[in-house]
């Protein structure tokens, strides 16, 4: 086992899901417009967290200009021509924001030209048939039990309020195009103009399947994974290319349509193109399929590299407080040192962007020394661009227990301070952020695993241990790990936020947990439970979000651990196929993902199958000019993932589902594999 790690899900940059914006220049420059001006943004709104690709339109732009939105430098920018920049939006406070292009001493401004929405929808688009499971994440929102959501006036169904900044539900049927989203709580109304997009023939930004049942006509589009441009001349076959009557090559737009009375689901489609991998979708029943093909090396971008999302900084002060006031020369929530070498200490960092990531580590600790005239302590912390909470972790540190001076070993947290809603742009310094430490770490959770995957099966490498990762989920403000949040990992210790279950046990008590109190009183909890092998594959992980209260928690519904049968690990397959089994729980995943790469890392195959299929035949592609696929006798890496998407149906597959934020369980194994040549 080698290539798939539980701590690095598929979404960590390997398969970006945000589609690039490619719009033709619809009109010449306005002859009456100023020589240097910003005219409009397209689209002209986006979520508070930033990260959306938009175009800035105007006149007189130059390659070295800087684009700013809402007083923050954009996360990235690409100069197209004198009238267009393609940019990635920075985070921003909900409401109108100025769009600026800065050229030397000149600044062109479109006042209020971009509007930040207080709520982000994931996914932001879906079928006109409705029924798409959507998560709404807010910043500073007040979702409550009576909250309603409408799209163009039609209510969402199955609305579940997770916490004050997150809810889920199912979209109603709609008409093609953009729909206004309105969220009504007991005290507030949030409106996101054109906040959701309905489509008919497939999600233009995320590919995959759409269109309902296959009934005689199948539309296939093949795009380059990196550019999202259609691939002309790609080979496509419905079924085995050696025998299928339904095969051909795509047109200039990467499209091909097959029709026939016997063309009904479920079907399998294979595709490839020159200098691209082979891709396949199996046992699906949908009228439209969009396939993304990877090439070994992304094409070079034209022009200079983008500006990139440089870190920002947050400066402020830490105070201690309680129900009667703030500011004290004492640190009352931290007990007095228990040994002569122990000291009271605070680490300050930010929340993590998600439960699958970590914040920047603290810069310097704050050590306590009594001063009757001092009631606050300065801090400085680095931060990625985004919307975060600033987190102060207060506790006791004993350098005598930390001979290497890590600052992690020998630190025991006792209290927490959180300030939410801090937005940081690239290179921005945010000043005057006060963090009040007023949350005692006095809660606990007893986590019990129900029918987890077995450990230590003879003849297999792993899984070898159970581990729990626990978080305070702040919605739009990110996540805070239980325990030593934000501290750097140390060899020999579990990473911050991870708690290993003792061998032979299937339960663990998480003591010193943060209660829902103060700044996190309207948050929820999230847990990731792993059966893994030293933090890597083979593994099976279960994700539980939206836990409202700690106490006794039972977590089950795991996926079985994938076990490669043919080829066996580091062996040659008996035939041109891949076969695996699931050990342990037999919950059927939404889909399986197969990844085959060469010994040099080049992508050879990416196959997506329904959850029930565990034996995939690899066809002869000689007729397509690919005579040695997969390469006979070459060492390859075969990785198989089992992925369960919350409320997902396989025939609605989208490449967005490659992102772990859509999963509620996943499992994987990776091994060296060899394949025989053609007979």
C-alpha positions in Angstrom: 0.0 0.0 0.0 1.5 3.3 -0.9 -0.3 6.0 -2.8 -3.5 6.9 -1.0 -3.4 8.6 2.4 -6.4 9.1 4.7 -5.1 12.5 5.8 -5.0 13.8 2.2 -8.3 13.2 0.5 -8.6 13.4 -3.3 -9.5 17.0 -3.1 -6.3 18.4 -1.9 -5.5 20.1 -5.2 -5.2 16.9 -7.3 -8.5 17.4 -9.2 -9.6 21.0 -9.1 -13.4 21.3 -9.5 -13.7 25.0 -10.2 -14.2 25.6 -13.9 -12.3 28.3 -15.6 -14.2 31.2 -17.0 -14.0 31.3 -20.8 -16.1 33.9 -22.4 -15.6 35.4 -25.8 -15.1 39.1 -26.1 -18.6 40.1 -27.1 -18.0 43.7 -28.1 -15.3 46.2 -28.9 -14.2 48.7 -26.3 -16.7 51.5 -25.7 -15.5 54.5 -27.7 -17.1 56.8 -25.2 -15.7 55.1 -22.1 -12.6 56.6 -20.3 -9.3 55.3 -21.5 -8.6 53.7 -18.1 -11.8 52.4 -16.5 -13.5 49.5 -14.8 -16.9 48.9 -16.4 -18.3 45.8 -14.7 -17.7 42.3 -13.2 -19.0 39.1 -14.6 -20.5 37.6 -12.6 -21.0 40.6 -10.3 -21.5 38.7 -7.0 -20.1 35.7 -5.1 -19.8 34.2 -1.6 -18.0 35.9 1.3 -15.2 33.2 1.4 -13.9 34.3 -2.1 -12.4 31.8 -4.5 -14.7 32.4 -7.4 -13.3 33.0 -10.9 -14.8 36.2 -12.5 -13.9 38.6 -15.3 -13.3 42.3 -14.8 -14.2 44.3 -17.9 -13.1 47.8 -18.7 -10.6 49.7 -20.8 -6.9 50.5 -20.7 -5.8 47.5 -18.7 -2.1 46.4 -18.7 -0.3 43.3 -17.7 1.3 44.8 -14.6 -1.9 46.2 -13.2 -3.2 45.1 -9.8 -6.9 44.1 -9.3 -8.5 44.7 -5.8 -12.0 44.0 -4.6 -13.3 45.4 -1.4 -9.9 46.7 -0.4 -8.2 43.3 -0.8 -5.9 42.1 -3.5 -7.5 39.3 -5.6 -6.2 35.8 -4.9 -5.0 35.4 -8.4 -5.3 37.3 -11.7 -4.6 36.7 -15.4 -4.3 39.5 -17.9 -6.3 38.6 -21.0 -6.2 41.9 -23.0 -6.6 45.6 -22.5 -10.3 45.1 -21.7 -10.3 42.0 -19.5 -8.8 40.5 -16.4 -9.7 37.0 -15.2 -9.4 37.0 -11.4 -10.1 34.9 -8.3 -12.0 36.8 -5.8 -10.6 37.4 -2.3 -12.8 37.0 0.8 -15.1 39.9 1.7 -17.6 41.2 4.1 -21.2 40.6 2.9 -22.5 43.6 0.9 -21.3 45.8 -1.9 -17.5 46.1 -2.6 -15.6 48.4 -4.9 -13.7 46.9 -7.8 -10.4 48.6 -8.5 -7.7 48.2 -11.1 -4.5 49.9 -10.0 -2.0 51.1 -12.6 1.0 52.9 -11.1 -0.4 56.0 -9.4 -3.8 55.6 -11.2 -6.8 53.8 -9.8 -9.9 52.9 -11.9 -12.9 52.1 -9.7 -16.3 50.6 -10.2 -18.0 51.6 -7.0 -20.0 48.7 -5.5 -19.3 46.8 -8.6 -19.2 43.4 -6.8 -21.5 42.1 -4.1 -20.4 39.6 -1.5 -23.2 37.2 -0.5 -23.5 36.3 3.2 -24.3 32.7 2.2 -22.5 30.1 0.0 -24.3 27.2 -1.7 -22.6 23.9 -2.4 -23.1 22.9 -5.1 -24.2 26.2 -6.7 -26.0 24.5 -9.6 -28.1 21.5 -10.3 -30.8 19.9 -12.6 -34.1 21.6 -13.4 -35.7 18.4 -12.0 -34.7 19.5 -8.5 -33.8 17.2 -5.7 -30.2 18.2 -5.5 -28.8 18.0 -2.0 -27.4 21.5 -1.2 -25.5 22.8 1.8 -25.8 26.5 2.7 -22.9 28.0 4.7 -23.2 31.4 6.2 -21.0 34.0 7.7 -22.5 35.6 10.8 -25.9 34.2 10.0 -28.6 33.2 12.5 -30.2 30.1 11.1 -32.7 28.7 13.5 -35.3 25.9 13.7 -37.9 27.8 11.7 -35.6 28.8 8.9 -37.0 28.5 5.4 -35.2 28.6 2.0 -36.8 29.4 -1.4 -35.4 29.4 -4.9 -37.3 31.8 -7.1 -40.1 31.7 -4.5 -40.4 27.8 -4.4 -39.4 26.3 -1.1 -36.6 23.8 -0.6 -37.6 20.6 1.0 -36.1 18.6 3.8 -34.4 21.7 5.3 -32.2 20.7 8.2 -30.6 23.4 10.3 -27.1 22.1 11.4 -26.2 25.2 13.3 -26.5 29.0 13.1 -24.2 29.1 10.0 -25.0 25.9 8.2 -28.2 24.2 6.9 -29.0 21.6 4.3 -31.9 20.7 2.0 -33.1 19.6 -1.4 -33.7 22.0 -4.3 -37.2 22.3 -5.8 -37.8 21.9 -9.5 -36.9 25.1 -11.5 -36.4 26.6 -14.9 -33.2 26.9 -16.9 -31.0 29.7 -15.7 -30.2 31.6 -12.5 -32.6 31.5 -9.5 -32.7 34.0 -6.6 -32.2 32.3 -3.2 -34.0 33.8 -0.1 -33.3 32.5 3.4 -35.7 33.6 6.2 -34.9 33.1 9.8 -36.8 34.2 12.9 -35.0 37.6 12.8 -33.4 38.0 9.4 -33.8 37.7 5.7 -30.8 36.9 3.5 -31.2 37.3 -0.3 -28.7 35.9 -2.8 -29.6 37.2 -6.3 -28.9 34.6 -8.9 -27.4 32.4 -6.2 -28.2 29.1 -7.8 -28.2 27.9 -11.4 -30.5 25.4 -13.0 -29.3 23.4 -16.0 -30.8 20.8 -18.4 -28.0 19.0 -20.2 -25.3 18.7 -17.5 -23.5 20.9 -15.1 -21.3 23.2 -17.2 -18.9 23.7 -14.3 -18.6 20.2 -12.9 -19.2 17.6 -15.6 -20.5 14.1 -14.9 -24.0 12.7 -15.6 -27.4 14.3 -16.1 -30.6 14.2 -18.2 -32.5 11.4 -16.5 -32.7 7.8 -17.8 -30.9 6.8 -21.0 -33.6 6.1 -23.6 -32.1 5.9 -27.1 -29.9 9.0 -27.2 -26.6 9.5 -25.4 -24.7 12.8 -25.5 -21.0 12.7 -24.5 -18.7 15.6 -24.1 -15.0 15.1 -23.6 -13.0 18.0 -22.0 -9.4 18.6 -21.0 -9.2 18.3 -17.3 -6.9 21.3 -17.0 -8.3 23.8 -19.5 -11.9 22.6 -19.6 -11.8 23.0 -23.4 -13.4 20.4 -25.6 -11.0 17.8 -27.0 -11.4 17.4 -30.8 -10.9 13.9 -32.1 -11.2 12.1 -28.7 -12.2 8.4 -29.1 -15.4 7.5 -27.4 -17.1 4.1 -27.2 -20.3 2.8 -25.5 -19.2 -0.6 -24.4 -16.1 -2.5 -25.5 -14.3 -0.5 -28.3 -13.4 -3.8 -30.0 -17.0 -4.8 -30.6 -19.3 -1.9 -30.0 -21.4 -0.4 -32.8 -21.6 2.8 -30.8 -18.2 4.5 -31.1 -16.6 7.4 -32.8 -14.5 10.6 -32.4 -15.6 13.9 -31.0 -16.1 17.0 -33.0 -14.3 20.4 -32.6 -16.2 21.1 -29.4 -15.4 17.7 -27.9 -19.0 16.4 -28.5 -20.4 13.2 -29.9 -24.0 11.8 -29.9 -25.0 8.2 -30.1 -28.5 7.0 -30.9 -30.3 3.6 -31.2 -33.4 1.9 -30.0 -31.3 -0.5 -27.9 -29.3 2.3 -26.3 -30.7 2.1 -22.8 -29.1 2.1 -19.4 -27.1 0.9 -17.6 -24.1 1.3 -20.0 -20.4 1.7 -19.9 -18.5 4.5 -21.8 -14.7 4.5 -22.5 -12.8 7.5 -23.8 -9.3 8.7 -24.5 -7.4 11.2 -26.6 -3.8 11.7 -27.8 -1.6 12.6 -24.9 -4.3 12.0 -22.4 -5.3 9.2 -20.0 -8.0 6.6 -20.6 -11.3 7.4 -18.7 -14.4 5.2 -18.2 -17.8 5.4 -16.6 -19.5 2.1 -15.8 -23.1 0.9 -15.1 -24.7 4.3 -15.3 -28.2 5.2 -16.6 -28.1 8.9 -17.7 -28.7 10.6 -21.1 -25.7 13.0 -20.8 -22.1 12.4 -19.8 -19.3 14.9 -19.6 -15.8 13.4 -19.2 -12.7 15.2 -18.0 -9.4 13.7 -19.4 -6.1 14.3 -17.7 -2.9 14.8 -19.5 0.5 14.0 -17.9 1.5 17.6 -17.7 -0.8 20.6 -17.4 -0.4 22.9 -20.4 1.7 26.0 -19.7 -0.4 29.2 -19.1 0.2 32.1 -21.3 1.7 35.3 -19.9 3.4 35.7 -16.5 2.4 33.6 -13.5 -0.5 34.7 -11.4 -0.1 36.8 -8.2 -0.9 33.8 -6.0 -2.6 33.8 -2.6 0.1 35.2 -0.3 -0.4 35.0 3.4 -1.9 37.8 5.5 -1.3 38.7 9.1 -3.6 39.3 12.0 -2.6 41.5 15.0 -4.4 42.1 18.2 -4.6 41.4 21.9 -5.6 38.5 24.1 -7.7 39.1 27.2 -9.3 37.0 29.8 -13.0 37.4 30.7 -16.1 36.0 32.3 -19.8 36.9 32.6 -19.1 40.1 34.6 -16.3 41.6 32.5 -13.3 41.4 30.3 -9.7 42.2 31.2 -7.8 40.7 34.1 -4.2 40.6 35.2 -4.8 36.9 36.1 -5.5 34.0 33.8 -8.3 32.5 35.9 -9.3 29.7 33.5 -5.8 28.2 33.6 -4.8 26.4 36.8 -1.7 27.4 38.7 1.5 25.7 37.6 1.9 22.2 39.2 5.7 21.9 39.0 8.5 24.4 39.5 9.1 24.4 35.7 5.5 24.7 34.5 4.3 28.0 33.1 1.0 29.4 31.9 1.1 29.8 28.1 -1.2 30.9 25.2 -0.9 29.9 21.5 -2.8 32.0 19.0 -3.7 30.9 15.5 -6.7 30.8 13.2 -9.4 28.2 12.6 -8.7 25.7 9.9 -10.4 26.3 6.5 -12.1 22.8 6.8 -12.0 19.7 8.9 -9.6 18.3 6.3 -7.0 21.0 6.6 -4.9 22.9 9.2 -4.2 26.5 10.0 -0.9 28.2 9.9 1.0 27.4 13.1 1.4 30.0 15.8 4.3 32.4 15.5 5.3 32.9 19.1 3.7 31.7 22.4 2.6 34.1 25.1 4.0 33.2 28.5 2.4 34.6 31.6 4.1 36.7 34.2 2.0 38.5 36.8 1.7 42.2 36.3 -1.1 44.0 38.2 -1.2 46.7 35.6 -1.5 44.4 32.6 -4.8 43.0 31.4 -4.0 42.2 27.7 -1.3 40.5 25.7 -0.3 41.3 22.1 -0.3 38.6 19.5 0.6 38.3 15.8 -0.4 35.4 13.6 -0.1 34.5 9.9 -3.2 33.4 7.9 -4.1 32.1 4.5 -6.6 34.4 2.7 -10.1 33.6 3.7 -12.8 33.9 6.4 -11.7 32.6 9.8 -11.9 32.8 13.5 -8.9 33.8 15.6 -8.3 31.1 18.2 -6.4 31.5 21.5 -5.5 28.3 23.3 -4.5 28.8 26.9 -2.9 26.1 29.1 0.1 24.9 31.0 3.5 24.2 29.4 6.3 22.4 31.1 9.7 22.7 29.2 11.1 19.9 31.4 8.8 17.5 29.5 9.8 18.9 26.2 13.6 18.5 25.8 13.5 19.2 22.1 11.7 22.5 22.6 8.9 21.7 20.3 6.4 23.7 22.4 3.9 20.9 21.7 5.1 18.1 24.0 4.3 19.2 27.6 1.5 21.6 26.6 -1.9 20.9 28.1 -4.8 23.2 27.1 -7.4 24.3 29.6 -9.3 27.2 28.0 -10.2 28.7 24.6 -10.8 32.2 23.2 -12.5 32.7 19.8 -13.2 35.8 17.7 -15.2 35.0 14.6 -15.8 36.7 11.3 -12.2 37.8 10.6 -11.6 38.1 6.8 -8.0 38.2 5.5 -6.9 39.1 2.0 -3.6 38.2 0.3 -0.8 40.2 2.0 -3.3 42.0 4.1 -2.6 43.0 7.8 -5.7 43.0 9.9 -5.3 45.0 13.1 -7.2 45.5 16.4 -8.6 42.0 16.8 -9.3 41.2 20.4 -9.7 37.6 21.5 -11.3 37.0 24.9 -10.4 33.7 26.6 -13.6 32.7 28.3 -14.4 29.1 27.2 -13.3 26.5 29.7 -12.4 23.1 28.2 -14.6 21.2 30.6 -16.9 19.2 28.2 -16.4 15.5 27.2 -17.6 13.1 24.5 -17.6 9.3 24.7 -17.2 8.0 21.1 -18.2 4.4 20.5 -17.6 2.8 17.1 -20.4 0.5 15.8 -19.2 -2.3 13.5 -16.0 -0.6 12.3 -13.8 -2.3 9.7 -11.6 -5.0 11.3 -8.0 -4.4 12.2 -5.0 -6.7 11.7 -6.5 -9.2 9.3 -3.8 -11.9 8.6 -2.4 -11.7 5.2 -3.2 -8.0 4.7 -1.3 -4.8 5.5 -3.6 -2.8 7.8 -5.8 -1.2 8.8 -3.9 -1.3 12.1 -5.6 1.2 14.4 -8.7 3.4 15.0 -8.4 7.1 15.5 -10.9 9.9 16.1 -10.5 13.5 14.9 -12.9 16.0 16.5 -13.7 19.6 15.6 -15.9 22.6 16.5 -17.5 23.4 13.2 -18.0 27.1 12.8 -19.6 27.1 9.4 -18.3 30.0 7.3 -15.5 30.6 9.9 -13.8 27.3 9.5 -13.1 24.6 12.1 -11.3 24.3 15.5 -9.7 20.9 16.4 -10.1 19.5 19.8 -6.9 19.4 21.9 -3.8 21.2 20.7 -5.5 23.1 17.8 -3.1 24.7 15.4 0.1 23.4 16.9 2.6 21.8 14.5 2.8 18.0 14.4 5.6 16.3 16.3 7.1 12.9 15.3 5.8 10.2 17.6 2.7 12.1 18.7 -0.8 12.1 17.0 -1.4 15.2 15.0 -3.4 18.0 16.8 -7.0 17.1 17.0 -6.4 13.3 16.6 -7.0 10.8 19.4 -5.9 7.2 18.9 -8.2 4.5 20.4 -6.2 2.0 22.5 -5.6 -1.4 20.8 -8.4 -3.8 21.4 -10.9 -1.1 22.1 -13.6 0.5 20.0 -14.5 3.5 22.2 -12.7 6.5 23.6 -13.4 9.3 26.0 -12.5 12.8 24.6 -12.0 14.8 27.8 -11.2 18.6 28.0 -13.4 19.3 25.0 -14.8 22.7 24.2 -18.5 23.2 25.2 -20.9 25.2 23.1 -20.5 28.4 24.9 -19.8 32.1 24.2 -18.4 32.7 20.7 -19.0 29.0 19.8 -22.4 28.7 21.4 -24.2 28.5 18.0 -21.6 26.1 16.4 -21.8 22.3 15.9 -19.4 19.5 16.2 -17.9 17.3 13.5 -16.0 13.9 13.8 -13.8 12.0 11.4 -13.3 8.4 12.6 -10.6 6.4 10.8 -9.6 2.8 10.6 -6.2 3.2 9.0 -2.6 2.1 8.8 -0.3 4.6 10.5 -2.3 7.5 9.1 -2.2 6.0 5.5 -3.9 3.4 3.4 -5.5 1.0 3.5 -8.1 2.9 5.4 -11.8 3.5 5.9 -13.1 6.8 7.3 -16.5 7.9 8.5 -17.5 11.6 8.6 -20.2 12.8 10.9 -21.2 16.5 10.8 -23.9 18.5 12.6 -23.6 17.0 16.1 -25.4 19.4 18.3 -24.3 18.2 21.7 -21.5 16.2 23.2 -22.0 13.2 25.5 -22.3 9.6 24.4 -22.0 9.3 20.6 -22.3 6.1 18.5 -20.7 6.3 15.1 -21.3 3.5 12.5 -22.2 3.2 8.9 -18.6 2.6 7.8 -17.5 1.4 4.3 -15.6 -1.8 4.0 -11.8 -1.6 3.4 -11.0 -2.2 -0.2 -8.9 -5.4 -0.7 -7.2 -5.9 -4.1 -7.7 -9.5 -5.3 -6.6 -9.5 -8.9 -4.0 -8.3 -9.3 -2.9 -9.0 -5.8 -0.6 -6.4 -4.2 2.7 -6.2 -6.1 1.6 -9.1 -8.4 0.6 -9.6 -12.0 -3.1 -9.8 -12.8 -4.4 -13.2 -14.2 -6.3 -11.3 -16.8 -6.8 -7.8 -18.1 -9.1 -6.6 -15.3 -9.1 -5.3 -11.8 -11.0 -7.1 -9.0 -11.3 -6.2 -5.4 -13.5 -6.9 -2.4 -14.6 -4.9 0.6 -13.6 -6.3 4.0 -15.9 -5.6 7.0 -19.0 -3.4 6.7 -20.9 -4.1 3.5 -22.5 -0.6 3.1 -22.6 0.1 -0.6 -20.8 3.3 -1.6 -22.2 5.9 -4.0 -19.4 5.1 -6.4 -15.9 3.6 -6.7 -13.0 5.5 -8.2 -10.1 3.7 -9.8 -6.9 5.5 -10.5 -4.0 3.8 -12.4 -0.7 5.6 -12.9 2.6 4.6 -14.4 5.8 4.2 -12.4 6.7 7.7 -13.4 3.4 9.1 -12.1 1.8 9.6 -15.5 -2.0 9.1 -15.4 -3.1 5.9 -17.3 -6.7 5.5 -16.3 -9.4 7.1 -14.2 -12.5 4.9 -13.9 -15.8 5.6 -12.1 -18.2 2.8 -11.3 -21.4 2.2 -9.5 -21.0 1.1 -5.9 -21.9 -2.6 -6.6 -19.3 -3.2 -9.3 -16.0 -4.8 -8.1 -14.7 -6.4 -11.3 -13.8 -4.1 -14.1 -12.7 -5.4 -17.5 -9.9 -3.5 -19.2 -10.5 -3.5 -23.0 -8.2 -3.8 -25.9 -7.7 -0.2 -27.3 -5.5 -1.2 -30.3 -8.2 0.0 -32.7 -7.8 3.4 -31.1 -4.1 3.5 -31.7 -3.3 2.6 -28.0 -1.9 -1.0 -28.5 -0.3 -1.5 -25.1 -2.8 -0.4 -22.4 -2.3 -0.8 -19.6 1.4 -1.2 -20.3 2.3 -4.9 -20.1 4.8 -5.8 -17.4 5.3 -2.3 -16.2 5.0 -1.5 -12.6 1.9 0.7 -12.1 0.1 2.0 -9.0 -3.6 1.0 -8.7 -5.6 3.0 -6.2 -9.3 2.2 -5.6 -11.6 4.5 -3.6 -15.0 3.7 -2.2 -16.9 7.0 -1.7 -20.3 7.6 -0.1 -21.8 11.0 -1.0 -24.4 12.3 1.4 -27.8 11.9 -0.3 -26.0 11.2 -3.6 -27.3 9.0 -6.4 -24.7 7.5 -8.7 -26.6 8.5 -11.9 -26.3 12.1 -10.8 -22.5 11.9 -10.5 -20.5 15.1 -10.8 -16.8 15.8 -10.6 -17.6 18.0 -7.6 -18.0 14.7 -5.7 -14.2 14.3 -6.0 -14.2 16.8 -3.1 -14.3 15.4 0.5 -16.7 18.1 1.6 -19.4 16.1 -0.1 -18.6 12.8 1.5 -19.9 11.1 4.6 -17.6 8.0 4.3 -14.7 7.0 2.2 -12.2 4.2 2.0 -9.1 3.4 -0.1 -6.1 1.2 -0.8 -3.2 1.6 -3.2 -0.8 -1.0 -4.4 1.8 -1.8 -7.0 0.2 -3.8 -9.9 1.3 -5.4 -13.1 -0.8 -6.5 -16.1 -0.3 -9.1 -18.8 -0.1 -8.2 -22.5 -2.7 -8.8 -25.1 -3.2 -12.5 -26.1 
